Amino acid sequence: MLLNGLLGYLQESKAEKALAALKNMTSPKVRVIRQGQEQEIDAKALVPGDVVLLEAGGRYPPMGACCKRPICKCEKRH
């Protein structure tokens, strides 16, 4: 019975580590301009005033607002 408890504990420990690794892999990162500098941060760390840099094929958090200016300026970066 002691062996069974030990094996159950080890399996649960491994499962928790695997789950934590998956959460880190799926944590969305975004490139922003904050305080005049380009940075890559977690999407959870976005604050009002951050400018999110959009790229083709990128994933972006659903929060945020688009600029409501009549003329938008886009720069193509390579």
N, CA, C and O atoms as a printed pandas DataFrame, in Angstrom:
     atom_number atom_name residue_name chain_id  residue_number  x_coord  y_coord  z_coord
0              1         N          MET        A               1    0.819   -1.178    0.000
1              2        CA          MET        A               1    0.000    0.000    0.000
2              3         C          MET        A               1    0.878    1.262    0.000
3              4         O          MET        A               1    0.529    2.264   -0.624
4              5         N          LEU        A               2    1.986    1.206    0.684
5              6        CA          LEU        A               2    2.905    2.343    0.717
6              7         C          LEU        A               2    3.501    2.590   -0.667
7              8         O          LEU        A               2    3.649    3.734   -1.099
8              9         N          LEU        A               3    3.837    1.502   -1.352
9             10        CA          LEU        A               3    4.389    1.615   -2.710
10            11         C          LEU        A               3    3.369    2.239   -3.662
11            12         O          LEU        A               3    3.715    3.072   -4.500
12            13         N          ASN        A               4    2.116    1.828   -3.521
13            14        CA          ASN        A               4    1.060    2.380   -4.366
14            15         C          ASN        A               4    0.918    3.890   -4.134
15            16         O          ASN        A               4    0.769    4.650   -5.091
16            17         N          GLY        A               5    0.963    4.324   -2.886
17            18        CA          GLY        A               5    0.877    5.748   -2.578
18            19         C          GLY        A               5    2.045    6.525   -3.135
19            20         O          GLY        A               5    1.874    7.628   -3.653
20            21         N          LEU        A               6    3.248    5.947   -3.030
21            22        CA          LEU        A               6    4.449    6.592   -3.559
22            23         C          LEU        A               6    4.375    6.745   -5.077
23            24         O          LEU        A               6    4.697    7.804   -5.615
24            25         N          LEU        A               7    3.949    5.683   -5.765
25            26        CA          LEU        A               7    3.816    5.754   -7.224
26            27         C          LEU        A               7    2.761    6.778   -7.639
27            28         O          LEU        A               7    2.961    7.505   -8.612
28            29         N          GLY        A               8    1.656    6.843   -6.925
29            30        CA          GLY        A               8    0.622    7.830   -7.218
30            31         C          GLY        A               8    1.144    9.247   -7.049
31            32         O          GLY        A               8    0.847   10.125   -7.859
32            33         N          TYR        A               9    1.926    9.470   -5.989
33            34        CA          TYR        A               9    2.501   10.792   -5.749
34            35         C          TYR        A               9    3.467   11.177   -6.872
35            36         O          TYR        A               9    3.443   12.311   -7.349
36            37         N          LEU        A              10    4.310   10.245   -7.292
37            38        CA          LEU        A              10    5.281   10.529   -8.363
38            39         C          LEU        A              10    4.577   10.844   -9.677
39            40         O          LEU        A              10    4.979   11.760  -10.394
40            41         N          GLN        A              11    3.534   10.091   -9.993
41            42        CA          GLN        A              11    2.800   10.345  -11.236
42            43         C          GLN        A              11    2.111   11.707  -11.198
43            44         O          GLN        A              11    2.104   12.432  -12.193
44            45         N          GLU        A              12    1.540   12.048  -10.062
45            46        CA          GLU        A              12    0.873   13.347   -9.951
46            47         C          GLU        A              12    1.882   14.482  -10.058
47            48         O          GLU        A              12    1.594   15.518  -10.657
48            49         N          SER        A              13    3.056   14.292   -9.484
49            50        CA          SER        A              13    4.101   15.304   -9.569
50            51         C          SER        A              13    4.542   15.521  -11.016
51            52         O          SER        A              13    4.714   16.659  -11.453
52            53         N          LYS        A              14    4.721   14.443  -11.748
53            54        CA          LYS        A              14    5.111   14.546  -13.162
54            55         C          LYS        A              14    4.009   15.228  -13.976
55            56         O          LYS        A              14    4.296   16.034  -14.860
56            57         N          ALA        A              15    2.759   14.905  -13.679
57            58        CA          ALA        A              15    1.643   15.510  -14.408
58            59         C          ALA        A              15    1.578   17.015  -14.145
59            60         O          ALA        A              15    1.304   17.785  -15.066
60            61         N          GLU        A              16    1.821   17.442  -12.919
61            62        CA          GLU        A              16    1.808   18.869  -12.605
62            63         C          GLU        A              16    2.932   19.607  -13.322
63            64         O          GLU        A              16    2.739   20.727  -13.795
64            65         N          LYS        A              17    4.107   18.983  -13.404
65            66        CA          LYS        A              17    5.228   19.601  -14.123
66            67         C          LYS        A              17    4.916   19.726  -15.605
67            68         O          LYS        A              17    5.223   20.744  -16.225
68            69         N          ALA        A              18    4.298   18.681  -16.179
69            70        CA          ALA        A              18    3.946   18.719  -17.601
70            71         C          ALA        A              18    2.902   19.803  -17.868
71            72         O          ALA        A              18    2.977   20.501  -18.879
72            73         N          LEU        A              19    1.939   19.945  -16.974
73            74        CA          LEU        A              19    0.910   20.969  -17.133
74            75         C          LEU        A              19    1.513   22.371  -17.052
75            76         O          LEU        A              19    1.138   23.257  -17.819
76            77         N          ALA        A              20    2.436   22.565  -16.131
77            78        CA          ALA        A              20    3.105   23.865  -16.014
78            79         C          ALA        A              20    3.901   24.183  -17.281
79            80         O          ALA        A              20    3.914   25.327  -17.735
80            81         N          ALA        A              21    4.563   23.175  -17.852
81            82        CA          ALA        A              21    5.320   23.380  -19.090
82            83         C          ALA        A              21    4.386   23.753  -20.236
83            84         O          ALA        A              21    4.718   24.621  -21.044
84            85         N          LEU        A              22    3.230   23.112  -20.315
85            86        CA          LEU        A              22    2.262   23.440  -21.368
86            87         C          LEU        A              22    1.733   24.854  -21.215
87            88         O          LEU        A              22    1.556   25.559  -22.208
88            89         N          LYS        A              23    1.477   25.279  -19.983
89            90        CA          LYS        A              23    1.004   26.637  -19.766
90            91         C          LYS        A              23    2.046   27.653  -20.213
91            92         O          LYS        A              23    1.693   28.687  -20.780
92            93         N          ASN        A              24    3.319   27.377  -19.967
93            94        CA          ASN        A              24    4.384   28.291  -20.394
94            95         C          ASN        A              24    4.483   28.340  -21.913
95            96         O          ASN        A              24    4.757   29.396  -22.484
96            97         N          MET        A              25    4.264   27.204  -22.570
97            98        CA          MET        A              25    4.364   27.163  -24.031
98            99         C          MET        A              25    3.219   27.924  -24.684
99           100         O          MET        A              25    3.401   28.528  -25.741
100          101         N          THR        A              26    2.054   27.902  -24.071
101          102        CA          THR        A              26    0.891   28.527  -24.693
102          103         C          THR        A              26    0.669   29.957  -24.222
103          104         O          THR        A              26   -0.269   30.610  -24.680
104          105         N          SER        A              27    1.493   30.454  -23.335
105          106        CA          SER        A              27    1.356   31.826  -22.872
106          107         C          SER        A              27    1.676   32.769  -24.026
107          108         O          SER        A              27    2.822   32.827  -24.473
108          109         N          PRO        A              28    0.677   33.514  -24.518
109          110        CA          PRO        A              28    0.920   34.357  -25.683
110          111         C          PRO        A              28    1.863   35.521  -25.373
111          112         O          PRO        A              28    1.717   36.206  -24.361
112          113         N          LYS        A              29    2.798   35.720  -26.236
113          114        CA          LYS        A              29    3.739   36.841  -26.152
114          115         C          LYS        A              29    3.372   37.832  -27.251
115          116         O          LYS        A              29    2.951   37.436  -28.338
116          117         N          VAL        A              30    3.530   39.093  -26.971
117          118        CA          VAL        A              30    3.271   40.127  -27.972
118          119         C          VAL        A              30    4.446   41.092  -28.013
119          120         O          VAL        A              30    5.109   41.330  -27.003
120          121         N          ARG        A              31    4.689   41.638  -29.185
121          122        CA          ARG        A              31    5.723   42.665  -29.335
122          123         C          ARG        A              31    5.034   44.011  -29.233
123          124         O          ARG        A              31    4.058   44.275  -29.935
124          125         N          VAL        A              32    5.541   44.849  -28.366
125          126        CA          VAL        A              32    4.936   46.156  -28.121
126          127         C          VAL        A              32    5.992   47.241  -28.141
127          128         O          VAL        A              32    7.190   46.986  -28.017
128          129         N          ILE        A              33    5.504   48.463  -28.301
129          130        CA          ILE        A              33    6.358   49.630  -28.069
130          131         C          ILE        A              33    5.868   50.232  -26.767
131          132         O          ILE        A              33    4.735   50.702  -26.669
132          133         N          ARG        A              34    6.734   50.213  -25.774
133          134        CA          ARG        A              34    6.416   50.747  -24.445
134          135         C          ARG        A              34    7.534   51.697  -24.053
135          136         O          ARG        A              34    8.708   51.329  -24.068
136          137         N          GLN        A              35    7.169   52.900  -23.710
137          138        CA          GLN        A              35    8.123   53.938  -23.330
138          139         C          GLN        A              35    9.177   54.151  -24.422
139          140         O          GLN        A              35   10.352   54.381  -24.137
140          141         N          GLY        A              36    8.729   54.069  -25.669
141          142        CA          GLY        A              36    9.604   54.330  -26.801
142          143         C          GLY        A              36   10.536   53.195  -27.178
143          144         O          GLY        A              36   11.357   53.351  -28.082
144          145         N          GLN        A              37   10.426   52.047  -26.501
145          146        CA          GLN        A              37   11.303   50.911  -26.805
146          147         C          GLN        A              37   10.473   49.701  -27.201
147          148         O          GLN        A              37    9.407   49.449  -26.639
148          149         N          GLU        A              38   10.977   48.957  -28.177
149          150        CA          GLU        A              38   10.308   47.743  -28.614
150          151         C          GLU        A              38   10.666   46.616  -27.651
151          152         O          GLU        A              38   11.838   46.398  -27.343
152          153         N          GLN        A              39    9.637   45.900  -27.178
153          154        CA          GLN        A              39    9.832   44.818  -26.219
154          155         C          GLN        A              39    8.916   43.653  -26.555
155          156         O          GLN        A              39    7.898   43.829  -27.225
156          157         N          GLU        A              40    9.279   42.462  -26.089
157          158        CA          GLU        A              40    8.386   41.313  -26.173
158          159         C          GLU        A              40    7.949   40.976  -24.756
159          160         O          GLU        A              40    8.785   40.712  -23.892
160          161         N          ILE        A              41    6.636   40.985  -24.514
161          162        CA          ILE        A              41    6.110   40.763  -23.173
162          163         C          ILE        A              41    4.977   39.746  -23.224
163          164         O          ILE        A              41    4.470   39.430  -24.300
164          165         N          ASP        A              42    4.580   39.232  -22.060
165          166        CA          ASP        A              42    3.394   38.382  -21.969
166          167         C          ASP        A              42    2.162   39.222  -22.255
167          168         O          ASP        A              42    2.104   40.393  -21.881
168          169         N          ALA        A              43    1.184   38.632  -22.912
169          170        CA          ALA        A              43   -0.040   39.358  -23.227
170          171         C          ALA        A              43   -0.756   39.814  -21.958
171          172         O          ALA        A              43   -1.464   40.821  -21.973
172          173         N          LYS        A              44   -0.577   39.079  -20.866
173          174        CA          LYS        A              44   -1.215   39.453  -19.603
174          175         C          LYS        A              44   -0.648   40.758  -19.048
175          176         O          LYS        A              44   -1.298   41.420  -18.239
176          177         N          ALA        A              45    0.550   41.128  -19.473
177          178        CA          ALA        A              45    1.211   42.316  -18.944
178          179         C          ALA        A              45    0.892   43.583  -19.742
179          180         O          ALA        A              45    1.449   44.644  -19.460
180          181         N          LEU        A              46    0.001   43.485  -20.736
181          182        CA          LEU        A              46   -0.367   44.665  -21.519
182          183         C          LEU        A              46   -1.069   45.692  -20.641
183          184         O          LEU        A              46   -1.891   45.346  -19.793
184          185         N          VAL        A              47   -0.737   46.939  -20.855
185          186        CA          VAL        A              47   -1.364   48.037  -20.114
186          187         C          VAL        A              47   -1.823   49.087  -21.118
187          188         O          VAL        A              47   -1.327   49.124  -22.243
188          189         N          PRO        A              48   -2.767   49.943  -20.723
189          190        CA          PRO        A              48   -3.185   51.022  -21.621
190          191         C          PRO        A              48   -1.980   51.876  -22.020
191          192         O          PRO        A              48   -1.164   52.245  -21.176
192          193         N          GLY        A              49   -1.879   52.177  -23.291
193          194        CA          GLY        A              49   -0.761   52.966  -23.798
194          195         C          GLY        A              49    0.264   52.132  -24.548
195          196         O          GLY        A              49    1.077   52.683  -25.290
196          197         N          ASP        A              50    0.243   50.802  -24.368
197          198        CA          ASP        A              50    1.145   49.943  -25.139
198          199         C          ASP        A              50    0.684   49.923  -26.591
199          200         O          ASP        A              50   -0.514   49.855  -26.867
200          201         N          VAL        A              51    1.627   49.982  -27.507
201          202        CA          VAL        A              51    1.322   49.878  -28.930
202          203         C          VAL        A              51    1.742   48.485  -29.367
203          204         O          VAL        A              51    2.928   48.156  -29.353
204          205         N          VAL        A              52    0.766   47.663  -29.757
205          206        CA          VAL        A              52    1.041   46.283  -30.159
206          207         C          VAL        A              52    1.488   46.272  -31.611
207          208         O          VAL        A              52    0.817   46.829  -32.480
208          209         N          LEU        A              53    2.624   45.638  -31.869
209          210        CA          LEU        A              53    3.143   45.516  -33.235
210          211         C          LEU        A              53    2.527   44.272  -33.873
211          212         O          LEU        A              53    2.693   43.159  -33.374
212          213         N          LEU        A              54    1.831   44.472  -34.958
213          214        CA          LEU        A              54    1.142   43.375  -35.643
214          215         C          LEU        A              54    2.011   42.819  -36.754
215          216         O          LEU        A              54    2.677   43.559  -37.478
216          217         N          GLU        A              55    1.988   41.494  -36.874
217          218        CA          GLU        A              55    2.723   40.826  -37.945
218          219         C          GLU        A              55    1.792   39.822  -38.608
219          220         O          GLU        A              55    0.865   39.318  -37.973
220          221         N          ALA        A              56    2.032   39.534  -39.865
221          222        CA          ALA        A              56    1.224   38.552  -40.579
222          223         C          ALA        A              56    1.359   37.191  -39.905
223          224         O          ALA        A              56    2.467   36.739  -39.615
224          225         N          GLY        A              57    0.223   36.544  -39.658
225          226        CA          GLY        A              57    0.225   35.219  -39.056
226          227         C          GLY        A              57    0.394   35.217  -37.550
227          228         O          GLY        A              57    0.456   34.149  -36.940
228          229         N          GLY        A              58    0.469   36.393  -36.935
229          230        CA          GLY        A              58    0.664   36.459  -35.492
230          231         C          GLY        A              58   -0.628   36.230  -34.730
231          232         O          GLY        A              58   -1.722   36.371  -35.276
232          233         N          ARG        A              59   -0.485   35.874  -33.459
233          234        CA          ARG        A              59   -1.640   35.727  -32.578
234          235         C          ARG        A              59   -1.625   36.900  -31.617
235          236         O          ARG        A              59   -0.580   37.277  -31.088
236          237         N          TYR        A              60   -2.806   37.471  -31.399
237          238        CA          TYR        A              60   -2.883   38.664  -30.582
238          239         C          TYR        A              60   -3.997   38.541  -29.563
239          240         O          TYR        A              60   -5.010   37.888  -29.816
240          241         N          PRO        A              61   -3.815   39.160  -28.422
241          242        CA          PRO        A              61   -4.857   39.093  -27.393
242          243         C          PRO        A              61   -6.097   39.848  -27.838
243          244         O          PRO        A              61   -5.993   40.812  -28.596
244          245         N          PRO        A              62   -7.276   39.423  -27.377
245          246        CA          PRO        A              62   -8.509   40.080  -27.806
246          247         C          PRO        A              62   -8.738   41.437  -27.172
247          248         O          PRO        A              62   -9.653   42.162  -27.563
248          249         N          MET        A              63   -7.910   41.789  -26.191
249          250        CA          MET        A              63   -8.101   43.087  -25.550
250          251         C          MET        A              63   -7.400   44.170  -26.356
251          252         O          MET        A              63   -6.519   43.878  -27.165
252          253         N          GLY        A              64   -7.778   45.381  -26.143
253          254        CA          GLY        A              64   -7.129   46.483  -26.847
254          255         C          GLY        A              64   -8.123   47.227  -27.714
255          256         O          GLY        A              64   -9.248   46.781  -27.939
256          257         N          ALA        A              65   -7.681   48.354  -28.185
257          258        CA          ALA        A              65   -8.531   49.180  -29.042
258          259         C          ALA        A              65   -7.723   49.592  -30.264
259          260         O          ALA        A              65   -6.514   49.812  -30.186
260          261         N          CYS        A              66   -8.404   49.689  -31.372
261          262        CA          CYS        A              66   -7.743   50.154  -32.593
262          263         C          CYS        A              66   -7.701   51.672  -32.572
263          264         O          CYS        A              66   -8.554   52.329  -31.975
264          265         N          CYS        A              67   -6.690   52.214  -33.236
265          266        CA          CYS        A              67   -6.662   53.679  -33.308
266          267         C          CYS        A              67   -7.818   54.136  -34.179
267          268         O          CYS        A              67   -8.153   53.517  -35.189
268          269         N          LYS        A              68   -8.396   55.203  -33.768
269          270        CA          LYS        A              68   -9.538   55.735  -34.517
270          271         C          LYS        A              68   -9.122   57.018  -35.198
271          272         O          LYS        A              68   -9.759   58.060  -35.041
272          273         N          ARG        A              69   -8.067   56.931  -35.942
273          274        CA          ARG        A              69   -7.592   58.081  -36.700
274          275         C          ARG        A              69   -7.957   57.869  -38.158
275          276         O          ARG        A              69   -7.977   56.734  -38.632
276          277         N          PRO        A              70   -8.247   58.954  -38.880
277          278        CA          PRO        A              70   -8.626   58.786  -40.284
278          279         C          PRO        A              70   -7.495   58.222  -41.144
279          280         O          PRO        A              70   -7.752   57.575  -42.159
280          281         N          ILE        A              71   -6.261   58.463  -40.748
281          282        CA          ILE        A              71   -5.127   57.969  -41.530
282          283         C          ILE        A              71   -4.270   57.093  -40.618
283          284         O          ILE        A              71   -3.764   57.556  -39.595
284          285         N          CYS        A              72   -4.116   55.861  -40.986
285          286        CA          CYS        A              72   -3.254   54.965  -40.216
286          287         C          CYS        A              72   -1.943   54.816  -40.966
287          288         O          CYS        A              72   -1.919   54.746  -42.195
288          289         N          LYS        A              73   -0.894   54.769  -40.240
289          290        CA          LYS        A              73    0.425   54.637  -40.830
290          291         C          LYS        A              73    0.934   53.218  -40.576
291          292         O          LYS        A              73    0.993   52.775  -39.429
292          293         N          CYS        A              74    1.291   52.524  -41.614
293          294        CA          CYS        A              74    1.791   51.159  -41.488
294          295         C          CYS        A              74    3.233   51.106  -41.998
295          296         O          CYS        A              74    3.571   51.688  -43.029
296          297         N          GLU        A              75    4.040   50.415  -41.267
297          298        CA          GLU        A              75    5.420   50.205  -41.694
298          299         C          GLU        A              75    5.637   48.725  -41.899
299          300         O          GLU        A              75    5.258   47.911  -41.056
300          301         N          LYS        A              76    6.246   48.374  -43.017
301          302        CA          LYS        A              76    6.545   46.975  -43.280
302          303         C          LYS        A              76    7.977   46.718  -42.833
303          304         O          LYS        A              76    8.925   47.312  -43.347
304          305         N          ARG        A              77    8.111   45.812  -41.857
305          306        CA          ARG        A              77    9.448   45.483  -41.350
306          307         C          ARG        A              77    9.852   44.107  -41.825
307          308         O          ARG        A              77    9.017   43.216  -41.976
308          309         N          HIS        A              78   11.121   43.946  -42.054
309          310        CA          HIS        A              78   11.630   42.642  -42.507
310          311         C          HIS        A              78   12.481   42.035  -41.450
311          312         O          HIS        A              78   13.006   40.937  -41.634
